[in-house]
């Protein structure tokens, strides 16, 4: 049985890899192969590092071919609104996630679990049935055109990030029946503002994030290890009746973000 963490080269991906490593064979992947090679050397000989850019179909297929029998796959890979154009953000966060799901579904077995990383910002996206239908089919050749047809701007990072994460939440809900047919489970998690390099970059560019942190019920950033602990539980037998849902891990931030703040435009993760 093999566990897989994609996006294990930094931030929450590292924490998740460390949490799952004691379980046995583990594949850790990232588009930066050197980062996962260093982590694999730390975690032990049972950990295999691989290069995988989830926007590259061949690299995704190569990764899946290396898995064998799948225990859990956790997809932490993603970029924020400060790290790319709108289309790049959507291509990584949502289209890439859908591509991984499509590739891994043929090897699902009873007990397999998938956990997708969304964001608390996905909970702030005003959603219409029309937008939901587009987000549910991100591999469509018309995906970007369909967003434009709805009067939306896929080139705007402040739009693309929260919408991409809302799409990830929807993928867990809409594809869980496919996973369930194989006896497998699929969920998403939505972290709030965490103490990661990605979030620190976003904070430097979006001062509103400091207010979100200080006015939240717990009044602090999350720690990657706290998110990893939830993922550890969700991929365990203790969560065997959980599927198709999103778990918000945000210290109460969504509950207290003022309606006149960044709202669905936030790039927090």
Phi and psi restraints in degrees (value plus and minus 20) as a CYANA .aco file:
   2 UNK   PHI    -146.2  -106.2
   2 UNK   PSI     115.4   155.4
   3 UNK   PHI    -119.5   -79.5
   3 UNK   PSI     131.2   171.2
   4 UNK   PHI    -156.1  -116.1
   4 UNK   PSI     114.3   154.3
   5 UNK   PHI    -145.8  -105.8
   5 UNK   PSI      97.6   137.6
   6 UNK   PHI    -122.7   -82.7
   6 UNK   PSI     108.3   148.3
   7 UNK   PHI      75.3   115.3
   7 UNK   PSI       6.3    46.3
   8 UNK   PHI    -102.1   -62.1
   8 UNK   PSI     -11.1    28.9
   9 UNK   PHI    -105.9   -65.9
   9 UNK   PSI     -28.6    11.4
  10 UNK   PHI    -181.5  -141.5
  10 UNK   PSI     146.4   186.4
  11 UNK   PHI      29.5    69.5
  11 UNK   PSI    -148.2  -108.2
  12 UNK   PHI     -87.8   -47.8
  12 UNK   PSI     -46.3    -6.3
  13 UNK   PHI     -82.7   -42.7
  13 UNK   PSI     -59.7   -19.7
  14 UNK   PHI     -82.6   -42.6
  14 UNK   PSI     -65.3   -25.3
  15 UNK   PHI     -82.7   -42.7
  15 UNK   PSI     -60.2   -20.2
  16 UNK   PHI     -86.5   -46.5
  16 UNK   PSI     -61.7   -21.7
  17 UNK   PHI     -80.6   -40.6
  17 UNK   PSI     -62.5   -22.5
  18 UNK   PHI     -85.2   -45.2
  18 UNK   PSI     -55.3   -15.3
  19 UNK   PHI     -89.3   -49.3
  19 UNK   PSI     -55.8   -15.8
  20 UNK   PHI    -108.6   -68.6
  20 UNK   PSI     -37.1     2.9
  21 UNK   PHI     -75.5   -35.5
  21 UNK   PSI     -58.4   -18.4
  22 UNK   PHI     -85.6   -45.6
  22 UNK   PSI     -31.6     8.4
  23 UNK   PHI     -96.6   -56.6
  23 UNK   PSI     -38.5     1.5
  24 UNK   PHI     110.0   150.0
  24 UNK   PSI    -172.2  -132.2
  25 UNK   PHI     -70.0   -30.0
  25 UNK   PSI     111.2   151.2
  26 UNK   PHI    -159.5  -119.5
  26 UNK   PSI     109.9   149.9
  27 UNK   PHI    -123.5   -83.5
  27 UNK   PSI     105.6   145.6
  28 UNK   PHI    -137.2   -97.2
  28 UNK   PSI     110.3   150.3
  29 UNK   PHI    -151.7  -111.7
  29 UNK   PSI     130.3   170.3
  30 UNK   PHI    -181.9  -141.9
  30 UNK   PSI     136.8   176.8
  31 UNK   PHI     -89.8   -49.8
  31 UNK   PSI     -39.4     0.6
  32 UNK   PHI    -118.4   -78.4
  32 UNK   PSI      76.3   116.3
  33 UNK   PHI     -83.2   -43.2
  33 UNK   PSI     -51.0   -11.0
  34 UNK   PHI     -87.2   -47.2
  34 UNK   PSI     -51.9   -11.9
  35 UNK   PHI     -89.5   -49.5
  35 UNK   PSI     -61.1   -21.1
  36 UNK   PHI     -96.5   -56.5
  36 UNK   PSI     -45.9    -5.9
  37 UNK   PHI     -83.8   -43.8
  37 UNK   PSI     -61.8   -21.8
  38 UNK   PHI     -85.1   -45.1
  38 UNK   PSI     -60.8   -20.8
  39 UNK   PHI     -87.6   -47.6
  39 UNK   PSI     -59.5   -19.5
  40 UNK   PHI     -82.1   -42.1
  40 UNK   PSI     -59.5   -19.5
  41 UNK   PHI     -83.0   -43.0
  41 UNK   PSI     -52.6   -12.6
  42 UNK   PHI     -93.1   -53.1
  42 UNK   PSI     -59.2   -19.2
  43 UNK   PHI    -104.4   -64.4
  43 UNK   PSI     -45.9    -5.9
  44 UNK   PHI     109.7   149.7
  44 UNK   PSI     150.5   190.5
  45 UNK   PHI     -88.3   -48.3
  45 UNK   PSI     -37.3     2.7
  46 UNK   PHI    -102.0   -62.0
  46 UNK   PSI     -19.5    20.5
  47 UNK   PHI    -125.6   -85.6
  47 UNK   PSI     105.6   145.6
  48 UNK   PHI    -129.6   -89.6
  48 UNK   PSI      99.6   139.6
  49 UNK   PHI    -107.1   -67.1
  49 UNK   PSI     124.3   164.3
  50 UNK   PHI    -162.4  -122.4
  50 UNK   PSI     130.5   170.5
  51 UNK   PHI    -105.8   -65.8
  51 UNK   PSI     110.8   150.8
  52 UNK   PHI    -173.3  -133.3
  52 UNK   PSI      94.8   134.8
  53 UNK   PHI    -119.2   -79.2
  53 UNK   PSI      95.2   135.2
  54 UNK   PHI     -92.1   -52.1
  54 UNK   PSI     -23.5    16.5
  55 UNK   PHI    -107.5   -67.5
  55 UNK   PSI     -24.1    15.9
  56 UNK   PHI    -126.7   -86.7
  56 UNK   PSI      88.1   128.1
  57 UNK   PHI     -78.9   -38.9
  57 UNK   PSI     -59.3   -19.3
  58 UNK   PHI     -86.8   -46.8
  58 UNK   PSI     -60.3   -20.3
  59 UNK   PHI     -86.3   -46.3
  59 UNK   PSI     -56.3   -16.3
  60 UNK   PHI     -84.4   -44.4
  60 UNK   PSI     -64.7   -24.7
  61 UNK   PHI     -82.6   -42.6
  61 UNK   PSI     -60.1   -20.1
  62 UNK   PHI     -83.6   -43.6
  62 UNK   PSI     -59.4   -19.4
  63 UNK   PHI     -83.9   -43.9
  63 UNK   PSI     -67.7   -27.7
  64 UNK   PHI     -82.7   -42.7
  64 UNK   PSI     -56.4   -16.4
  65 UNK   PHI     -83.9   -43.9
  65 UNK   PSI     -43.9    -3.9
  66 UNK   PHI    -108.5   -68.5
  66 UNK   PSI     -24.0    16.0
  67 UNK   PHI     -99.3   -59.3
  67 UNK   PSI     -65.9   -25.9
  68 UNK   PHI      58.5    98.5
  68 UNK   PSI    -148.3  -108.3
  69 UNK   PHI    -104.8   -64.8
  69 UNK   PSI     103.5   143.5
  70 UNK   PHI    -110.0   -70.0
  70 UNK   PSI     105.8   145.8
  71 UNK   PHI    -111.6   -71.6
  71 UNK   PSI     -93.0   -53.0
  72 UNK   PHI    -153.4  -113.4
  72 UNK   PSI     123.9   163.9
  73 UNK   PHI    -146.2  -106.2
  73 UNK   PSI     107.8   147.8
  74 UNK   PHI    -141.4  -101.4
  74 UNK   PSI     102.5   142.5
  75 UNK   PHI    -127.9   -87.9
  75 UNK   PSI      76.2   116.2
  76 UNK   PHI    -116.6   -76.6
  76 UNK   PSI     -28.6    11.4
  77 UNK   PHI     -81.1   -41.1
  77 UNK   PSI     117.1   157.1
  78 UNK   PHI     156.7   196.7
  78 UNK   PSI     141.7   181.7
  79 UNK   PHI    -147.2  -107.2
  79 UNK   PSI     133.0   173.0
  80 UNK   PHI    -116.3   -76.3
  80 UNK   PSI     159.9   199.9
  81 UNK   PHI     -87.0   -47.0
  81 UNK   PSI     -30.8     9.2
  82 UNK   PHI    -116.8   -76.8
  82 UNK   PSI     -18.4    21.6
  83 UNK   PHI    -137.8   -97.8
  83 UNK   PSI     -16.3    23.7
  84 UNK   PHI    -195.9  -155.9
  84 UNK   PSI     157.4   197.4
  85 UNK   PHI     -95.3   -55.3
  85 UNK   PSI     148.0   188.0
  86 UNK   PHI     -77.4   -37.4
  86 UNK   PSI     -65.3   -25.3
  87 UNK   PHI     -87.7   -47.7
  87 UNK   PSI     -55.4   -15.4
  88 UNK   PHI     -84.4   -44.4
  88 UNK   PSI     -61.5   -21.5
  89 UNK   PHI     -82.1   -42.1
  89 UNK   PSI     -67.4   -27.4
  90 UNK   PHI     -83.9   -43.9
  90 UNK   PSI     -57.4   -17.4
  91 UNK   PHI     -85.6   -45.6
  91 UNK   PSI     -57.0   -17.0
  92 UNK   PHI    -101.3   -61.3
  92 UNK   PSI     -77.2   -37.2
  93 UNK   PHI     -88.9   -48.9
  93 UNK   PSI     -60.8   -20.8
  94 UNK   PHI    -127.1   -87.1
  94 UNK   PSI     -73.7   -33.7
  95 UNK   PHI     -84.3   -44.3
  95 UNK   PSI     -62.5   -22.5
  96 UNK   PHI     -82.7   -42.7
  96 UNK   PSI     -61.4   -21.4
  97 UNK   PHI     -82.0   -42.0
  97 UNK   PSI     -64.4   -24.4
  98 UNK   PHI     -82.3   -42.3
  98 UNK   PSI     -56.5   -16.5
  99 UNK   PHI     -85.0   -45.0
  99 UNK   PSI     -61.9   -21.9
 100 UNK   PHI     -83.9   -43.9
 100 UNK   PSI     -63.8   -23.8
 101 UNK   PHI     -79.3   -39.3
 101 UNK   PSI     -65.4   -25.4
 102 UNK   PHI     -82.0   -42.0
 102 UNK   PSI     -58.5   -18.5
 103 UNK   PHI     -92.7   -52.7
 103 UNK   PSI     -54.2   -14.2
 104 UNK   PHI    -107.9   -67.9
 104 UNK   PSI     -39.8     0.2
 105 UNK   PHI     -79.7   -39.7
 105 UNK   PSI     -53.1   -13.1
 106 UNK   PHI     -85.7   -45.7
 106 UNK   PSI     -38.0     2.0
 107 UNK   PHI    -124.8   -84.8
 107 UNK   PSI      -9.8    30.2
 108 UNK   PHI     -84.5   -44.5
 108 UNK   PSI     129.3   169.3
 109 UNK   PHI    -160.8  -120.8
 109 UNK   PSI     146.9   186.9
 110 UNK   PHI     -76.5   -36.5
 110 UNK   PSI     106.0   146.0
 111 UNK   PHI      80.1   120.1
 111 UNK   PSI     -32.9     7.1
 112 UNK   PHI     -84.3   -44.3
 112 UNK   PSI     127.4   167.4
 113 UNK   PHI    -156.0  -116.0
 113 UNK   PSI     118.5   158.5
 114 UNK   PHI    -140.6  -100.6
 114 UNK   PSI     116.5   156.5
 115 UNK   PHI    -146.8  -106.8
 115 UNK   PSI     100.8   140.8
 116 UNK   PHI    -122.5   -82.5
 116 UNK   PSI     120.0   160.0
 117 UNK   PHI    -112.9   -72.9
 117 UNK   PSI      94.1   134.1
 118 UNK   PHI    -121.5   -81.5
 118 UNK   PSI    -157.4  -117.4
 119 UNK   PHI    -185.5  -145.5
 119 UNK   PSI     135.1   175.1
 120 UNK   PHI     -80.5   -40.5
 120 UNK   PSI     -45.3    -5.3
 121 UNK   PHI     -85.2   -45.2
 121 UNK   PSI     -44.6    -4.6
 122 UNK   PHI     -83.6   -43.6
 122 UNK   PSI     -47.4    -7.4
 123 UNK   PHI     -94.9   -54.9
 123 UNK   PSI     -29.0    11.0
 124 UNK   PHI    -122.0   -82.0
 124 UNK   PSI     -12.6    27.4
 125 UNK   PHI    -109.0   -69.0
 125 UNK   PSI      97.1   137.1
 126 UNK   PHI     -86.1   -46.1
 126 UNK   PSI     103.4   143.4
 127 UNK   PHI    -137.7   -97.7
 127 UNK   PSI     112.0   152.0
 128 UNK   PHI    -125.2   -85.2
 128 UNK   PSI     141.0   181.0
 129 UNK   PHI     -77.2   -37.2
 129 UNK   PSI     -54.3   -14.3
 130 UNK   PHI     -87.1   -47.1
 130 UNK   PSI     -63.7   -23.7
 131 UNK   PHI     -86.3   -46.3
 131 UNK   PSI     -60.5   -20.5
 132 UNK   PHI     -78.6   -38.6
 132 UNK   PSI     -60.8   -20.8
 133 UNK   PHI     -83.9   -43.9
 133 UNK   PSI     -57.6   -17.6
 134 UNK   PHI     -89.2   -49.2
 134 UNK   PSI     -63.7   -23.7
 135 UNK   PHI     -86.0   -46.0
 135 UNK   PSI     -46.1    -6.1
 136 UNK   PHI     -96.0   -56.0
 136 UNK   PSI     -27.7    12.3
 137 UNK   PHI    -153.6  -113.6
 137 UNK   PSI      40.4    80.4
 138 UNK   PHI     -90.3   -50.3
 138 UNK   PSI     -35.4     4.6
 139 UNK   PHI    -106.9   -66.9
 139 UNK   PSI     -19.1    20.9
 140 UNK   PHI     -84.1   -44.1
 140 UNK   PSI     121.6   161.6
 141 UNK   PHI     -83.7   -43.7
 141 UNK   PSI     -38.8     1.2
 142 UNK   PHI    -120.7   -80.7
 142 UNK   PSI      -8.9    31.1
 143 UNK   PHI     -72.3   -32.3
 143 UNK   PSI     -74.8   -34.8
 144 UNK   PHI     -87.3   -47.3
 144 UNK   PSI     -59.6   -19.6
 145 UNK   PHI     -81.8   -41.8
 145 UNK   PSI     -57.7   -17.7
 146 UNK   PHI     -87.6   -47.6
 146 UNK   PSI     -55.5   -15.5
 147 UNK   PHI     -84.1   -44.1
 147 UNK   PSI     -64.5   -24.5
 148 UNK   PHI     -81.2   -41.2
 148 UNK   PSI     -59.4   -19.4
 149 UNK   PHI     -83.1   -43.1
 149 UNK   PSI     -43.1    -3.1
 150 UNK   PHI    -106.3   -66.3
 150 UNK   PSI     -17.1    22.9
 151 UNK   PHI      63.1   103.1
 151 UNK   PSI      -1.4    38.6
 152 UNK   PHI    -123.6   -83.6
 152 UNK   PSI     138.3   178.3
 153 UNK   PHI    -133.1   -93.1
 153 UNK   PSI      76.6   116.6
 154 UNK   PHI     -89.7   -49.7
 154 UNK   PSI     -28.7    11.3
 155 UNK   PHI    -105.7   -65.7
 155 UNK   PSI     -29.0    11.0
 156 UNK   PHI    -111.1   -71.1
 156 UNK   PSI      95.4   135.4
 157 UNK   PHI     -78.2   -38.2
 157 UNK   PSI     -56.8   -16.8
 158 UNK   PHI     -87.8   -47.8
 158 UNK   PSI     -40.1    -0.1
 159 UNK   PHI    -108.7   -68.7
 159 UNK   PSI     -64.6   -24.6
 160 UNK   PHI     -85.7   -45.7
 160 UNK   PSI     -58.5   -18.5
 161 UNK   PHI     -84.7   -44.7
 161 UNK   PSI     -78.5   -38.5
 162 UNK   PHI     -82.3   -42.3
 162 UNK   PSI     -55.0   -15.0
 163 UNK   PHI     -87.9   -47.9
 163 UNK   PSI     -58.9   -18.9
 164 UNK   PHI     -81.5   -41.5
 164 UNK   PSI     -59.3   -19.3
 165 UNK   PHI     -94.8   -54.8
 165 UNK   PSI     -52.2   -12.2
 166 UNK   PHI     -83.1   -43.1
 166 UNK   PSI     -58.9   -18.9
 167 UNK   PHI     -82.2   -42.2
 167 UNK   PSI     -58.2   -18.2
 168 UNK   PHI     -83.9   -43.9
 168 UNK   PSI     -63.7   -23.7
 169 UNK   PHI     -77.6   -37.6
 169 UNK   PSI     -61.5   -21.5
 170 UNK   PHI     -87.8   -47.8
 170 UNK   PSI     -56.3   -16.3
 171 UNK   PHI     -80.1   -40.1
 171 UNK   PSI     -61.1   -21.1
 172 UNK   PHI     -81.5   -41.5
 172 UNK   PSI     -56.7   -16.7
 173 UNK   PHI     -96.9   -56.9
 173 UNK   PSI     -62.5   -22.5
 174 UNK   PHI    -101.2   -61.2
 174 UNK   PSI     -43.7    -3.7
 175 UNK   PHI    -122.4   -82.4
 175 UNK   PSI     -21.6    18.4
 176 UNK   PHI     -83.9   -43.9
 176 UNK   PSI     -47.4    -7.4
 177 UNK   PHI     -87.6   -47.6
 177 UNK   PSI     -57.3   -17.3
 178 UNK   PHI     -83.1   -43.1
 178 UNK   PSI     -64.1   -24.1
 179 UNK   PHI     -85.3   -45.3
 179 UNK   PSI     -61.4   -21.4
 180 UNK   PHI     -82.3   -42.3
 180 UNK   PSI     -50.0   -10.0
 181 UNK   PHI     -83.6   -43.6
 181 UNK   PSI     -41.9    -1.9
 182 UNK   PHI    -120.9   -80.9
 182 UNK   PSI     -12.6    27.4
 183 UNK   PHI      57.8    97.8
 183 UNK   PSI       0.0    40.0
 184 UNK   PHI    -129.2   -89.2
 184 UNK   PSI     144.5   184.5
 185 UNK   PHI    -141.9  -101.9
 185 UNK   PSI     129.8   169.8
 186 UNK   PHI    -159.7  -119.7
 186 UNK   PSI     107.6   147.6
 187 UNK   PHI    -157.9  -117.9
 187 UNK   PSI     149.2   189.2
 188 UNK   PHI    -148.4  -108.4
 188 UNK   PSI     136.9   176.9
 189 UNK   PHI    -143.5  -103.5
 189 UNK   PSI     126.9   166.9
 190 UNK   PHI    -144.5  -104.5
 190 UNK   PSI      70.2   110.2
 191 UNK   PHI     -88.5   -48.5
 191 UNK   PSI     133.2   173.2
 192 UNK   PHI    -109.1   -69.1
 192 UNK   PSI    -170.6  -130.6
 193 UNK   PHI     -95.5   -55.5
 193 UNK   PSI      98.0   138.0
 194 UNK   PHI    -133.8   -93.8
 194 UNK   PSI     141.3   181.3
 195 UNK   PHI    -104.1   -64.1
 195 UNK   PSI      57.2    97.2
 196 UNK   PHI    -149.0  -109.0
 196 UNK   PSI     140.3   180.3
 197 UNK   PHI     -77.1   -37.1
 197 UNK   PSI     -57.9   -17.9
 198 UNK   PHI     -81.8   -41.8
 198 UNK   PSI     -67.4   -27.4
 199 UNK   PHI     -87.6   -47.6
 199 UNK   PSI     -56.6   -16.6
 200 UNK   PHI     -81.7   -41.7
 200 UNK   PSI     -59.0   -19.0
 201 UNK   PHI     -83.3   -43.3
 201 UNK   PSI     -65.7   -25.7
 202 UNK   PHI     -82.4   -42.4
 202 UNK   PSI     -61.3   -21.3
 203 UNK   PHI     -81.4   -41.4
 203 UNK   PSI     -55.9   -15.9
 204 UNK   PHI     -87.3   -47.3
 204 UNK   PSI     -41.7    -1.7
 205 UNK   PHI    -125.6   -85.6
 205 UNK   PSI     -34.1     5.9
 206 UNK   PHI    -150.9  -110.9
 206 UNK   PSI      68.3   108.3
 207 UNK   PHI     -76.6   -36.6
 207 UNK   PSI     -45.1    -5.1
 208 UNK   PHI     -79.3   -39.3
 208 UNK   PSI     -43.6    -3.6
 209 UNK   PHI     -85.3   -45.3
 209 UNK   PSI     -53.6   -13.6
 210 UNK   PHI     -82.8   -42.8
 210 UNK   PSI     -58.5   -18.5
 211 UNK   PHI     -86.9   -46.9
 211 UNK   PSI     -60.7   -20.7
 212 UNK   PHI     -80.0   -40.0
 212 UNK   PSI     -61.0   -21.0
 213 UNK   PHI     -85.4   -45.4
 213 UNK   PSI     -72.3   -32.3
 214 UNK   PHI     -90.5   -50.5
 214 UNK   PSI     -46.2    -6.2
 215 UNK   PHI    -115.7   -75.7
 215 UNK   PSI     -20.5    19.5
 216 UNK   PHI     -94.8   -54.8
 216 UNK   PSI     138.5   178.5
 217 UNK   PHI     -74.2   -34.2
 217 UNK   PSI     -58.0   -18.0
 218 UNK   PHI    -112.0   -72.0
 218 UNK   PSI     -32.7     7.3
 219 UNK   PHI      44.5    84.5
 219 UNK   PSI       8.5    48.5
 220 UNK   PHI    -176.1  -136.1
 220 UNK   PSI     147.9   187.9
 221 UNK   PHI     -92.7   -52.7
 221 UNK   PSI     137.0   177.0
 222 UNK   PHI     -99.2   -59.2
 222 UNK   PSI     146.3   186.3
 223 UNK   PHI    -131.4   -91.4
 223 UNK   PSI     120.7   160.7
 224 UNK   PHI     -72.2   -32.2
 224 UNK   PSI     -55.2   -15.2
 225 UNK   PHI     -85.3   -45.3
 225 UNK   PSI     -49.6    -9.6
 226 UNK   PHI     -89.5   -49.5
 226 UNK   PSI     -59.9   -19.9
 227 UNK   PHI     -87.5   -47.5
 227 UNK   PSI     -62.4   -22.4
 228 UNK   PHI     -81.6   -41.6
 228 UNK   PSI     -54.3   -14.3
 229 UNK   PHI     -85.2   -45.2
 229 UNK   PSI     -56.8   -16.8
 230 UNK   PHI     -87.7   -47.7
 230 UNK   PSI     -62.7   -22.7
 231 UNK   PHI     -82.5   -42.5
 231 UNK   PSI     -60.7   -20.7
 232 UNK   PHI     -76.5   -36.5
 232 UNK   PSI     -63.7   -23.7
 233 UNK   PHI     -86.9   -46.9
 233 UNK   PSI     -67.0   -27.0
 234 UNK   PHI     -81.5   -41.5
 234 UNK   PSI     -48.3    -8.3
 235 UNK   PHI    -113.2   -73.2
 235 UNK   PSI     -11.2    28.8
 236 UNK   PHI    -123.5   -83.5
 236 UNK   PSI     150.9   190.9
 237 UNK   PHI     -84.8   -44.8
 237 UNK   PSI     -42.2    -2.2
 238 UNK   PHI     -83.0   -43.0
 238 UNK   PSI     -41.9    -1.9
 239 UNK   PHI    -129.0   -89.0
 239 UNK   PSI       8.1    48.1
 240 UNK   PHI     -85.2   -45.2
 240 UNK   PSI     -34.1     5.9
 241 UNK   PHI    -127.3   -87.3
 241 UNK   PSI      -3.8    36.2
 242 UNK   PHI    -125.5   -85.5
 242 UNK   PSI     103.9   143.9
 243 UNK   PHI    -181.8  -141.8
 243 UNK   PSI     134.4   174.4
 244 UNK   PHI      55.5    95.5
 244 UNK   PSI     -11.5    28.5
 245 UNK   PHI    -140.2  -100.2
 245 UNK   PSI     144.2   184.2
 246 UNK   PHI    -130.4   -90.4
 246 UNK   PSI     115.4   155.4
 247 UNK   PHI    -128.3   -88.3
 247 UNK   PSI      96.8   136.8
 248 UNK   PHI    -105.3   -65.3
 248 UNK   PSI     102.7   142.7
 249 UNK   PHI    -144.5  -104.5
 249 UNK   PSI      54.8    94.8
 250 UNK   PHI    -151.1  -111.1
 250 UNK   PSI      -9.1    30.9
 251 UNK   PHI      41.8    81.8
 251 UNK   PSI       2.2    42.2
 252 UNK   PHI      64.2   104.2
 252 UNK   PSI      -8.3    31.7
 253 UNK   PHI     -82.7   -42.7
 253 UNK   PSI     -64.6   -24.6
 254 UNK   PHI     -81.3   -41.3
 254 UNK   PSI     -56.3   -16.3
 255 UNK   PHI     -86.3   -46.3
 255 UNK   PSI     -40.9    -0.9
 256 UNK   PHI    -142.1  -102.1
 256 UNK   PSI     -14.5    25.5
 257 UNK   PHI     -89.1   -49.1
 257 UNK   PSI     103.9   143.9
 258 UNK   PHI     -80.4   -40.4
 258 UNK   PSI     126.8   166.8
 259 UNK   PHI     -85.8   -45.8
 259 UNK   PSI     -39.1     0.9
 260 UNK   PHI    -119.8   -79.8
 260 UNK   PSI      -6.0    34.0
 261 UNK   PHI    -107.2   -67.2
 261 UNK   PSI    -168.9  -128.9
 262 UNK   PHI     -87.5   -47.5
 262 UNK   PSI     -42.6    -2.6
 263 UNK   PHI      32.3    72.3
 263 UNK   PSI    -156.1  -116.1
 264 UNK   PHI     -88.8   -48.8
 264 UNK   PSI     -26.3    13.7
 265 UNK   PHI    -108.7   -68.7
 265 UNK   PSI     -24.9    15.1
 266 UNK   PHI     -83.8   -43.8
 266 UNK   PSI     124.6   164.6
 267 UNK   PHI    -127.0   -87.0
 267 UNK   PSI      -1.6    38.4
 268 UNK   PHI     -90.3   -50.3
 268 UNK   PSI     128.3   168.3
